[in-house]
Amino acid sequence: MQFPESWLREFCNPPLNTAELADALTMAGFEVEALRPVAPAFAHVVVGEIKEAAQHPNADRLRVCQVDVGQGALLGVVCGAPNARAGIKVPCALVGAELPPGDDGKPVKIRLGKLRGVESQGMLCSARELRLSDEHAGLLELPADAPVGADVRQVLDLDDVVFTLKLTPNLGHVLSVYGVARELSAITGASLNTPPIAAVPATTDEVLPVKVQAPDLCGRFSGRVVRGVNTRAATPAWMARRLARCGQRSVGALVDISNYVMFEYGRPTHIFDLDKIHGALAVRWARAGEQLKLLNGNTVTLDETVGVIADDQAVESLAGIMGGDATAVSDATQNVYVEAAFWWPEAVAGRSRRLNFATDAGHRFERGVDPALTVAHIERISQLIAQICGTAQTRFGPVDDAQPNMPQPAPITLRVARAAKVIGMPVSQQQCAQVFQRLGFAQQEKGDAAITVTPPSYRFDLRIEEDLIEEIARLTGYQQLPDVAPLAAIAPRVCPETRRSPFAVRRVLADLGYLETINFSFVDENWERDLAGNAQPIRLLNPIASQMNVMRSSLMASLLNVVKHNVDRRAERVRVFEIGRVFLRDASATENEASVRGVRQPMHVAGALYGAPARQFWTGKQASADFFDIKGDVQTLLAARQIAFEPCQHPALHPGRAARVLADGAVIGHVGELHPRWRQKWELPQTPLLFELALDAVLARPLPQAQPVSRHQLVERDLAVVVREQITHAQLMQAIHSAETALLLRGAALLFDVWRPSPGAEAAASMAAGEKSLAVRLVFQYAGGNLTDEQVDAAVQAVLQALQQQLGARLRA
């Protein structure tokens, strides 16, 4: 919420400067997010009246203006604005003035000079040249009653400051300038100026019949018929300025009046074109399938959960959210119906988000608007209509007020001892009573230990005792609370040696060149379906965006989105990882402080690799990373454990370039290349590679055990065997290490050659189609002594026998 400081000080003007006032509001719970001057600094810009505007003798697009700036003699100013004409008042920068910096960042200094041979004694300014707005189509025309020669800063009140408050959802009573002033008065003790709202007398008996059919939607409905208004009347400059400084552009006199009262007192209202209403009005819940074209041009289809105002023929307005286009006021409007109502917050909350738009009215009504002042606010609107749009034919009907279901604030009892315990400092009953008195709460003291408070009608956030304790704390001043260090027994948590920390995992991945990312846990439902194969994701009841409506069951989609974001910005090489939580349906999951029934929430670690495996060097451009690059990163991450890779099918990965990762026979994750279908859909020039592992499995590590180093030399033997084309390296190594020989316990095996004969070659006669030759180097070492040829030969024969039995291998001829 934003508003000008000058407007606030009309209601409450404490002896504080701007910075002190902002600090007082922030420390009382109303965070001042920004302070922005209405206009940048400039001087020697005054109100000038153009007395004459003649064509420049040497330029078709320039005019020579004679300008009265209150100095007696007229100034000759050359101007190129299309609206420069005699009789208007505009800002005139005198010689020596310094205007705000332009697009080049340098201030504009006004000097005496000549334009096309004609002397110019100043400069007539547009709003953009004064940095008041982006409007630069012509000169900024000032009000006709602006005094000639007066400082423009004073005429337009440009020394004002715009406050921007960042309010929490429970502070609906502060969504108006008067609401902020009311709180400021309680905070500082300064008097609160509450202008009386005099009733506009009725000059006709006309009343529009209204029937409230849904008391659970509308607790109070007030309205008034006004005939003979001039909707073409111009909005006063003072009102347009205040609306602009509240972030609201001027639309038309009637709409501006309604918006002005909303910012002034916090009540959204609506003004109907009376002649477009058919019969009586009904306040009810919508019927399924009803449609309404809104003021913003959108047509929405309604259901039974949305409140509406309807006439005898159709729905005319969304209750508490936005009016309909059919009954909107226009320049042709002569008769209007002014409506002010109390809509139950529960009946408005979430409706506009469900329809994919938001309004100031819905924002306020879903937080709660004072039901006690609907009639007073209609009177305030009536005053402004009479003042701005009134004519000799203007007639006001009586205010019709229906109260089918007014809220009844429930009394709350505050225990003084409880307040002192929660706040953490001693407070007396008298102090508590003074706080409630400053806030204007009705209270009744019960003995020396408790106070019963009846919340005012505008405070929808006061429901339990803790709410009253919060009021005491913030009015006493959070800065007054004592700083007391907590006293608690410290029991250090010892991390077992068989488990490393998540930070250690981050260090390993960072050493591999990965950068950590942090992503939302809620993602697009399409991501879950496409990349995780999850047809029934966990849905959010109130998503922050329509495309972030489910909880993720995999980290891959989030990382792929990061890759896409960087590739779209011309990143050629991306390596990112994330350690985060995923959400899986699991009927066995129980509810506790850290989990929800039926939802398992394990931690995963995932990474994505795109582009070259390493940075480019002088050796030339590198090839793109492939499956074995990311597989190597997974092996490095799990270097302390014995892992295996098996081909698998995964919805996100290439069917022939994907593997499941196993540790101790259990699947702990997947690694592979993105499926070509998703690469094409995400429009990626190269194929990303992805891995995702269960974090608990990555954190686990075997306890290192020291082994003596043998003093005896190694013995190497090379072995070439012929196997079927389908035999993998893992199967080969598994068969070799399963050979029944104690010598291999201290040995190693290394595949150093794979050979497939060319068709027609001489060696092909000894190999059938679909076979290949694998050459392995066997390394033997025995801790008990030097190996003999007989021992090594026996070990080699054991390996051959194992390969023969398990893989059908034969020794290559």
N, C-alpha and C positions, 0 to 999 in steps of 0.2 A: 504494500500500500504506500502511496506517495501523496504528499500534500505540501503546500507552501507554508513556511514558518509564519508569515504575516497573518494568514487565516487562523492558524492555531492561537496566536497571541490575541486575537480578537475575543476568544473565549476564555483564555487563561494566560496571563502575562507575568510569569514569575521574574524576579530580578536576576536572571541568568543570561549569559551570552549564548550564542548558538551552540558552541562546543559543550558548554556546561549543561545546556538543556538536553542535548543529545546524550550526554553521559548519564544524566538523571533518568531518562527514559530507558536506556539500555540496562542500567543496574536494577531497574524495577521490573525487568522481564520483557521489555518491548525493544528488541534489538534494532538499533538504528544502523541499517546496512550501508547507507550512503548519504552524504550531504553534498548537494550539487547547487552551485550558484545558478540563478536563473539566467544570467548573462555574464559573459567574460568582462574583464575590466576594460573600460574605455572612458574617455573624457572629452569635453568640449564638443559634445554633440547635442544640439538644441532643437527645439521645435521651430521649424521654418514654414512660412506660408507663401506659396507661389502666387505672386501677384500678376505675373505675365510670363507666358511661354511662347517664344518666337522661334521660327525655323533658323537653324544655323546657316550662315551664308555660304559656308564651304563644305557642308556635310549633310546628306539627305537624312541620316538617322539620328542626328543630334539636334537638341533644342537649347536655346539660350534662355535661361529662366532668371527672372528678377524675383529675389527671395527676401522676404521680411523676416529677420531674426531678432527683432526687438532692439536694434542698435541705432535706429533712426534712419540711416541710409540703407537703401536696398543693395543686396549683394548680387553680382552677376555670376551665375553658376551654370556651366555647361553640363548637360545631362542627356543620356541616351535612353532613358527608361520610356517605354511606350505609354505609360499612364501619367507622365509629367504634364500637368495642365494647370491652368490658373484656378485658384480657389481651394486647392487641397492643402492640408498640412502634413509635412513629412519631416523625418529626421534630417538635419543638416549638420554635417561635420565641418567645423570652422577651420581656418588655416591654423596649423599647429596641433590639430587633433591627431591622436594615434588610435587607429581602429584595431580590433582583434586580429591576430595572425590569420593570413589566408591559407590557401592550399599548400603554399610553399613553406609554411611555418614561420614566416617573418611578419612582424606587425606592419600595418599600412599607415604611413605618415602622410598627412595632408599638407601640401605646400601650394603656394601661389604659383600658378602656371598657366600656359596657354594650350588650348586644344583647337587645332586647325586654325590658328591665328586669332582666336578669341580668348581673352583672359577669363579664367575660372577662379573664383574667390572662395572655393570650398567644394563640398561634395554632398550631393543628395543620396541618401542611403536606402538600400533594400534591407529586408529582414536578414538575408544571408550575410550581407556585408557587416552587420552588427552581431552575427552569430546567434540570432534569436531563433531562427528556423532555417530550413533549406529552401525557402521560397525566394526566388530571385527573378521572377517574371516581370517585376516592376518595383516601383518605390513602395516602401512601407507607409501606408496611409494612416495617419493618426486621427483620433477623435476630433470632431469639429470644434469641441469646446476646449481643446488643449491650448493653454496660454502660449502665445508667441514668445520665443526666447527662453522658455523654461527648459531646464535640463531634461532630456529624454529619459534618463534613468529614473527621475522622480515621477514623471508623467506616467510611465509604464511600470513603475514600481519594480525596477530591475535590480535593486539591491537586496532582493528577497533570496531565500535559500529553500530548496526543495528537499524535504526529508523523505527518505525511503525506509520504511519499517519492514522487518522480516518477522512476521507474526506466526506463532504456532496455531494449530487449528482450534485450540480451546479459547482463543481470544477474539471471538466474534464481536464482542461488545466494543472493541477498539477499531473496528473497520469504518470509522468516520472521524472527521476532524473534531466534532464535539466529544466523541468517545475518548479520543486521545487527550483532549483538554480536561475531561472529567478525571481521568487517571492522573494527569499532570498536577491537577489541583490537590489530589490526595497525596501525591508524592512530595510536593514542595510546600504545601500549606497555603499556596496562593489562592486568592478568591476565584471562584468559577462564575463567569458571566453567562447566565442562561437567559437569552432574550425572550421576552414574552411573545407568544404567538396568538395574536388577536384573531378572533373568529371573523370570517368574512360573512356578513349577514346574507341570508337567503332572500333572493328577489323573485323567486318562482317556486311553486310547489312541486315541480316535476321530479319524480324519482324513478330510476330504472329498476324494475323488479329483479331481485337476485335471490336465488335459492341455493343454500349450501347443503348439498346432498351427501357430502362426505366429511363429517366432523373430524375424522382421523387424518384428513388431508389439510383442512383449513380450520383454524381455531377462531379466527375473527376476520370479517370481511367488511370493509368500509368503502363507500363510493359516493361520488357527487356528479351531478349533471351540470355542465357549464355550456351555455349557448352564446353565440355571437362573439367568438374570439377571432383575433386576427393572427393567423398562423404565418403570415408573411412578415411579421414584425421581426426586426433584427435583434439578435441576442446582444445584450449590453456588453461593451468591451470588458468591463470588470468581471462579468460572469464567464465570458469566453476565456479570459486570462486564467482565472482560477481553475476552470475545467482543464485547460491545457497543462497547467502545472500539476494537476492530479493524473495526467496521462490520458485524458479524454478529449478527443477533438470535438469541436462544435458542429452540430448537425442541423439543428433548427430550433427555434425558440422553445416550442413545447417539449421537445426531447431534451434540450439543454436544461430546462427547468427541472424535469424529472431527475436527470443525472445529478444536477447541482444539489438537490435535496438528499439524494442518496449519499453523496460525499460529505454533505454537511451533517446529517443526522444518522446515516447508516441504514436508511430504509429504502430499498428498491420499490418503485411504484411503476404503474403503467397507465398511459393515457390512450384511450380508444377513440377512434372516430365514431361518434354516437350514431351518425346517420348510416353507418355500415353494419350496425348491430341489428339483427333480425329478432324482434321480440325480446324476451327476458333472458337473463344470464343464469347459467347453472354451474356451480362449482362441484365437480365430480371427478371420479377416476375415469380414465379413458377406456374406451371399448376396443377390443382387439381388432386391428386392421384399420382403425381411423387414421387419417392422414392430415397433416397440417403444414402449410408453407410458412416458414418462419421469416422474421425480419431480415435475417442474413441471407435469404434467398434459398436456403436448403429446404427440401421437403422431407419430412420424417414420418415414418410409420410407427404408430403407438401401440402399446399394450395396456393391460389392466393395472400395471404398476406405476403408471405415469399420471400425475394429476393435471387436469385441464380446466379452463374456463370456456364454456360453450354457450352459444345462443340456441335459438329454436331450430337452426338449420345445420350448423357445423361447429367444429372446434375452432375457437378464436385465439387461444393463448395457451402456452405451457405454464402451468402453475409455478410461480416462483422462479422461472428460468428465462423465458423470452416470449414476447408477444408474436402474434401472427401477422402475416403480410396483408391479409384481407381487411383488417380493421385498423391498419396503421394510419397515423395522421399524415396529411400532405398539405401542400400549399392551398388546395381547394377546400380543406376542412374548415367548417364554421362552428360545429358543435362537437363537444368532446365529453367523454366520461372518464373521470379520474378515479383510479382504483388503488387502494392501499390495504394490504392484508397481512395476516400472520399465518404463514405456512409452517407446519410442523417440520422440524429439521429432518426427521427420519423419512418424511414423505418426499423430500427434495434431494437428499444426499445420494450421489452416484448417478442420478438420472442424466445429467448433461454429459458426463463422461461416457455413459453407455451410448449416447447419441453422437459421440465424437466431436463435441465442441464444449466450450466453457464460457460462462458469462459472469459478470460482476454480481448480478442478482442471485444466481445460483450459489456463488461463492459465499454470499452473506446468509442467505436463508438456510443453507445446510449447516451453518454454525449457530444459527439462532438470532432472530431479530426481535426487538422489544415489542410484545403484543399490546402494550398499554397505550401506545402513542399513535395508532393508525389515524385517528380522527385529527389529532394535532398536526400531523404531517400533511394530511389533506388540506388543512387550513393554511399551512405554510405554502403549499403549492398553489392554492387559490390566491394567496397574496401576490405571489410572483406572476401568476397569469394575469391578474388584474393590473399589475404594475407594468408588465411588458407587452402583453397581448390584448389588453382590455380595449374595448371600444364603447361607444355610447349605447350600443345594443347588447352589451355583455350582461348575461343574467346567470346567477348562481342558484342552483337548487339546494335544498337542505342535504346535510350529510347523512346518508343512510348507513347504519351500523348494525351488523349482525354478529353476535357472539355465541356461536353454538358450542364451542369447546375451548374455553380459555385455560391456559396452563395455570396450575396452582403450585407455586413454589413450596417445597416441603421444608419445614424448619430443620436446622442442623445444630446439634449440640457439640460444643467444643469443650474438651477437658483441658484446663490450663496446664496441669501437670503433664499431660500427653503432649501438648504443644512444646513445652520446654524440653522434653525428652527427644522429640523428633528434630527440633531445630538445633539442639546441642548447646543451648545457652539459657540461662534463667530468664523467664518472662513472667510478669505479674498479670493478674486479672485486669488491673487498671490499664496496663499497656495494651492488652488485647482489645479491651473495650474502646480505647482511643483509636486504634487502627480501624475497627469496624465503623466508628463514628466518622472518621475521615473519608471512608469509602461510601458512606451514606447507607449502611446496612441497618435494617431494623433489628434490634437486639434486646435480649432480656437476660439479666444476670441471675444465676441460680446459686445462691449462697456465695461462698468464697472460692469455689473450685470449678465452676462451669459457666458458660454463656451459650444461650440459644439464639441462633441467628436465622432470620428469614431472608433468603436471598432476594434482591430486587428482581423485577421482571426481566431486566436486560442481561442478567448473569446466568446463562445456561450452563456455565462450567462449574458451578458450585453445587455439589451433590453430596459429598461425604466430608467427614471431619478433616481429612488430609488436605482438602481444597482450602479450608479456612486457615489451616496451619501455613499453607503456602502464601496466603495473603498476608499473614503476620510477618513471615520471613522477608518477603519482598518489600513491604512497606517499612519494616524496621531497617532494611538495607542489607543486602547480601554481604557488602563490604564490612558490615559491623559484626558478622559472625566470627567467633574466635577460631584461630587456627590451632587445632589440637591434633597432634600426631596420633594415629591409631596404635593401640596396644594389642598385639596378638603374638601368639607363639609362632616362631618360624621353624618349620620343618623342611629342610632342604630335600628336594626330590633327586635322588641319585639315579642317573640314567645308566642302565645296565650296559656292559660292554658289548652285548649281543644286539644292541640297537643303536643306530646313529640318529642324530637329530634332523628334522626337516631343513634346518639351516645348512647342515653338511651336504644334503642333497642339492640345495640351491647352489652351493659353492662348486660342486662337481659340474653341474650344468652350465654355470657361468664360465668355468674354465674351458668348457667345450665350445664356448662362443654364443651361448643362448642368452637372451634377455628375458627377464621375468615380466609377465603381464598379469593384470588383475581384471577379471571380467565379471559381469553380472551373472548371478546364478539363475536368472530367468531369461529364457531365450524364445526365439520364434518356434511355433509349433511345427512348421515345415522342416526346420533343422532336425528336430527330434525324429520326425517320420523318415526323413531321407538319410541322415547320417548316423542315427542310432537305432533305426528300425523299431522305434518305440511308438506303437499305435495308440497307446493309452497313457500319455504323459500326465504328470500331476499338474492340474490347472490352478491358476491363481484366481481368487475371487475378485480381486481389485488390482489388475495389472497397471503399472505406471505408463504403459503404452500398449496399443493393440497388438504390435508385433513382438511383444515380450510377455506372453501370456501363459507360459508353462515353465516348470522347473526342469533344469537340464539333468539328463542321466548320463551324459558324457561330456568331456571337456573338448573333444575334437572340433565341434562346430564353433565354439568360442574362439579357438586358436585359428581356425580357418578364416573366420571373420577378421581377425587381426592381420593375417597374411593378406587378405583381399584389400583391407584398408591401406596397407603400406604399398602394395603393388600398384594400386590406383594412383599413388603419389610417387611413382617411378622408382620405387625401391627395387633393386635388382637382386638383392640377397637378404633373406629374412630368416632368422633363427630365434624362435620364441618358445617359452615354456610357461606353464601355469601349475601351481599347486592349489587345488581347490576342492570343494565338496560337490558331490553329485547326489541325486535324489532318486531313489528306486522304490517302487512299490514292493512291500514285503509284509505279508500278514503276520509274520512272527515278530516283527519289531514292536517293542513295548514303549510306553510313554514314560519319560522321565524329564529331568531338567534340561537335557541336551538333545532330546529326540521327540518325535511325534509318533503316535501309534500308527502302525501300518506303513511307515516310511523309513527305509534304511538310508543313512546319510554317510557313506564312506568317503574318505579323502582319496583323491587320485592325483597323480602327477602325469602331465602330458606335455609333449613337445611337437613343434612343427618346423620343418626344414624346407626352404625354398631357395632355388638358385644354386650357385656354385657352392661346393662344400667348404671352400676357404676363400679368403680375399684374393683378388687378382694381384699377381706380381709381374715382374719384367719378363717372366717366361711366356706370357701370352694369356689369352682368354681361356678360362677353364671350362670343362664340360659341366653340365648340371649334375647335382647330387642324385644318387640312385638309392635303391633299396639297401645296398650294403653299407652306404654311409650312415644312414640312420640306425641300421642294425648295429653297426660298430659303436654308435653313441649309447645305445641301450646296453650293450655288453660292458662298456666302460662304467655306466651308471650302476650296473649290477656285478661289478668285477669281483666282488668278494664271494659271490654265490655261484653254484653250478646251475646254469640255466640251459634250456633247450628251446629250439624254435621248430614249430610244426606248421605246414601249410594250412590255411583256414579260409573261410568265407566270412567277410564282414561287410555290412551294408555301406560303410563309408570307403572301403578300400578296394583296390584293384584285385579281381578274383585270382590272378596268377602271381601277384606280387604282394602278398599279405601273409602274415604268420602270427600265430598265437605264441605268447611267451610263457614258458613253463618253468617253475622252480619247485624242486622236490615233487615233481609229478602233478602239481596243481597249476591251473591257468591263472596267471597274475596280470595279463594284459595282452595288447595287440600292437603290431607294428606293420607298416606297409605304405604303399603308394596310394594316393587318392584315386578313387574310381574315375575313369575317363568321363563318365556321365556327369559327375559333379564338377569336374574340372571345366567341362564345357558350359554347364549351367552357371557357374560362378565366374566365367569369362577370365580364366587365368592363362597367361601365355605359356607357362611352364607347369609341370606337375609337382605339387607339394608332397612331402612325405611326412607321415604322422606316427606318433606312438602314444599310447596311454597305458599306464600301469597303476595297480593298486599301491597306494603309498605305504601301507603297512608292510607289504612284501619288499618294497624298496628300502625301507628303514632297517629291516632285519638283516643281520650279517653274522656269519659264523665266528666264533671266538678263535682268533689266530693261535696256532699251536706250533711251537718251535721244533724244527727237525734238524738233526746233525747233517753237516755237509760231508759227503763221502770223499775219502782221500784217494779213491781208485778211479782210474781213467774210464772215459766213456767208450762205448763200442757202437759204431753205426753200421747199419745194413740197409741197403735199398731193395725194395720189393715192388715189382710191377705186376698187377693182376688185371684180368679182364672180367668185367662185370656188365650187367644189363644197364642200359641207358638211364633207367629209372632210379638206380641206386644213388642215394645222396651222400654227401660228405659226412653228415651226422651218423648215418647207418654204418658207414665204413669205420669211423672212429669207435663207435659203440662195439662193433664186432672185434676190433683189434684189442681194445682194453678189456674185453671179456675173456681173452685167451687164458687158459689155465697155466700160468707161469708166474712164479714169484719175481722173476727178473723184471717183468714189466711194471712192477709196483714202483720202481725207481726210474722207469724209462719214459720216453715220450714218442709220439708219432706225428709226422708232418707230411701232409700231402703237398708234393712239389711239382707234379705234372699231371695234366689230363690230356690224353691223345686220342684222336679219332682219325683213322686213316682216310685218305681221299679215295673216292671211287676209282677202282682200277689199279690202285697201288699194289705193290708186291706183298706188303705186309697184310693187306686186307684179306688174303686167303686164309689166314689163321683166325680171323674175327668175323663173326656173323653180323648181319644187319641188326642194328639196334643195340650194339655193344660199344663199350669204350674201355680205354686202358687208364688205370689210375696208378701212379707211381708214388710210393710212400717211403719216407725215410724213418726207420725205427732206431731209436736211441736206447741202449741198454746200459744199466749201471747197477752194480751190486755192492751193498755196503759191507758185506762180509769178506770181500777180497776181490782180486782181479778175476775177470771172466776168462774162461777158456773157450776155444773154438767149439768144442763139443756142447758147452752150455748155451752159447749163442745160437748154434744151429738148432738145438732143441727148442729154444724159444721161438725162432723163426718158423719152425715147423708147426708149433702150437698156434701161432698167429695164422698161418696158412690154413690149418685145419678149421679154425674158427670162421675164417672168411668163407671157406668152402661150405661149411654146414649152414651158416646163417644167411649168406648172400648168394650162394651158388657161384662163387668166384673160382677162377683157375689161374694158374701162373702163366704169365705171358711168355710165349715162346721167343 
